[in-house]
């Protein structure tokens, strides 16, 4: 295969948009040129990557498999440019930290404050985003450090578990289960649970379902949200129960009751960064909990 980088970038963009007009606009090319680029790429690969019909554009099974490699190649090319730019402007570039919302209630803010003291000339910025964006942006260099739950193992990234937290059940103070000293998973059957969003936080969603719904028979209804403060607000309003890591009990302590849920797995929060990053020492410092 002799595909150029633009063709791979065009395919990645099109796979994200699944619309030739929008992808062409994002790439600053005409739709006809984008069509030719994709057709040439398919000939070079030797398989059909996209299926077009009156219903729209979709990835073929071969296209979905090829997309994983194409994304990695594009991300690596982007990283090379950003890496050498950072070397040229060492000390002036902003150190970017990406995290999921719940991690801001753990030790992350304290570690960022400590990093600002230890590296006073380094600008540090923390941004909240969904888990897939964190992994993608650490790989391509837009983020210098990411914090997320249960990251997928990747040879291009360093990973360190920074905290393990037991689980508690949040509920309105007048909930029938609020009188219990502890709970078991079976006690939650028949109740509505508030879980991380299946699209924006798929790994965390699957992790909770793995022990809350072992049988796969869905013995409970659930509401999805990707913001922990929204989930706990729904709990306070009596909309359901929320299983949370122990450090989140400090949130809404005035109008929520928390009961421990022993004998279930602990939440694992990990830090991820690129081991070849020119600012990896700062990443390692912040990730030393």
N, C-alpha and C positions, 0 to 999 in steps of 0.2 A: 504494500500500500504506500502511495506517495502523496498523501493528503497534506495540504499546507495548513498553517495555524489558523488563518482566517476561515477556512472551510470548517474546521473543528469548532471554532468560536461561533460561527453562524449556526451550526447544528445544535450546539448547546443552547444558544439563545432561542432558536426555533422550538426546541424540545421544552423549554420553559414556557413560551408563549402559546405554542400550538396554534399559531395564527401567522400566516405568511406576511400579511400587511403590517401587523404590530412588530414582528421580528425585524422586518426590513427597515421600519422606522427607527427601531432601537439601534440597528447596525449602520444606519445612514446610507443605505443602498436602495435600489429599486426592487420591487417584488420580483420582476423578471430576472434580475441578476441573482437574487437570492435563490430563485428556483433553479437556475443553471448551476449555481455552486453546489446545491444539495444533490442535484442529479449527477454531477461529476463525482461528488464524494461517494454516492451509492455505487457508481460504476467501479471506483477504485477499491471500495470495501468488498464489493461482490455480493451484497445483499441489499434488500429493500429496508430502509431505515424508518420511513414514514409512510403512513397510509392516508391518502386524501379521498374524501367523499363529500357528498352533499351535506353531511352532518358535521363536517369539519376535518381537522387534522389530528392524527393520533400516532404515537410511536408503535412500531411493530415490536414483537418480542426481541428480534435481533437488534432493533434500534434502542430498546431499553438497555440491553446488555452493552452495546457499543457506547451508550451515553456515559456509563460509569468511567470508562477509560478516557473518553473525550474530555469530560470534566476535569479529570486529574491532570491531563496534559495541559489544558488551558490554564488551570490554577497554577501549575508549576511554572509556566511561562510568565504569568503575571507576577508570581513571587520573585522570580529572578530580577525583574525590573525594579520592584519595590526594595528588594534586598540591597542592590547596589546604590539606589537612591538614598537609602538610610545610611549607608557608609559615607556617602558624600556630605550628608547633612547631620552627621552624628551629633547628638546632644540637643538638636533643635526640633526633631520630629516628635509629634505627640504619641505617647505610648497608649495604645488603645486596648481596653479591656472589655470584652463582651460577656454578658451573663444572663441567666434566666432570673426572673423577678425574685423568686424565693431565696436566691443566694445572697441578696442584699440584706437579709436579716440574719445571716450567719456571720462569720468572722471577716468576710471580704472587705467591708468598709474600714475596719481597723487595720487590715494589712495594706490597703491603699494609702491610708494616712501615714503609716510607718514608711512606706516606699517614698512618699513625698519628702519625708524628713531625711531619709537615707540618700535620696537622689534629688537634691533641691533644684538642680538645673533642668530636670526632666519634667515636661508637661505630661500629666496622666489624666486620661478621660475614661469614665466608665459608662457603658451604654447597655440597655436592656434589649434583648432580642430573643427570637425563638431558637430552639436547639439546632435545627438544621443550618440556619444562617451562621451560628457560631462556628460550627465545624468548617463550613465552606470558607468563611472569611479568615479563620486561622490558617487554613491551607494556602490561600492565595495572598496572604500578607496584609489584608485590610485590618485584621486584628493581630495584636501581638500576644494576647493571652485570652483564653476563654474558660468560663466556668459553667459546667453543665452536669446533669445526672446521667450516669451510665453511658459514657461516650463509646462509640465503636472503636475497637482497636485499629490503629493505622500506623504503618511503618514510617510515615512522614511526620508523625507528631509524637512528642513526649507527653506522657500522661501521668498524673499523680493524684491519688485519692487524698483529699484534704480533710474530709469529715465524714463520719458515719453517725447517723442519727436514728434513734428509735422512733416508733410511730405512736401517735395519739389521735383520738377522734374528737374533732371539734363539733359542738352542737349548741343550740340555743339553751339557756339555763333551765327552761321549763320542759325540755325534751324528756320523754319517758326514760331514756337511758342515762340521764344525768345523775341519777341516784346511785349508779353502779361505781364500785371502786376500780374495776378494770373490765375490759371487754374482750371477747373472742370474735373471730371473723363470723362465726355462725350467728352471733347476736345482731349482726348488721343486715341479715337476710330480711327482705321485705321493706327495707328503708331505701329512700332515694339517696344516692351518694353523689358528691360533686368531685369530678375527676379532672386532671389536666386534659387539655384539648387533644383529641386523637390526631389531628392534622398538624398542629403547631408544636406539639410535644409528644410525638408518637412513642419514643422509647419509654418516657416516664409513664405515659398512659398504659402501655403494655405491661410495664413493671407492676403497677397497681393491680391491673386486672389479673396478673399471674397468681396472686395470692388471695385476692378478694373474690375471684370467680374461677376457682380451680376446675370445677366441673364443666365450665363452658356453657352452662345452662342459663346463665344470667339470672341469678336469684334476686337481683336488685335492679331498680331503675337508676340511671345516672344522668347528671347534667354535666356538660363540658364547659370549662372556661380555662383560659391560659393565664389569668392574672390571679395571684394568690389573695390579694385584697378583695377582689370580686368574689372569689370562692368563699372566703370567710364572711363577707357581707351577706351572701345568700344564706349561709348557716345561721347568722344572727337573726335573719328574717324568718327563720323556720322553714326554709326551702329544702333542707336536707342535711346530711352529715358530710364532713370532710375529713379524710385521713391525712394528717400532716406530720412532718418531721418535728421532733420535740422542740427545736429552737424557735419554731414559729408560734409557740404558745404565748409568747409575749405580745402577739398581735391581738387586738380587740379583747384584751383580758377583762374589760369592763362589762361586755355584753355577750361573752361566749364562755362556755364551760368545756373543759378538756378532760378526757378520760383516757388512760393508757391502753394501748393495744399490744400487749406482749405476745411473744411467740410468732411474730411475723418478721420478715427481713428488715434490715436497716437500710435507710436511704444512703446512697454513696454519692457524694459530690466530688467531682474531679476537676482538676485544672489541666488544660491542654495548651501546648505551645509548640512551635517548630524548633527542633534542636539546633538547626543551623541559623536561627535568627541572630542578627547582630546585637539585639537587646535581650537575649535570653537570660542574662544574669538578673535583670529586673523581674522577668517572669518567674524565675526560680525563687526570688526573694519574696514576692507577693504570695506565691503558692506554698510558702513554708509556714503552715499552721501548726 
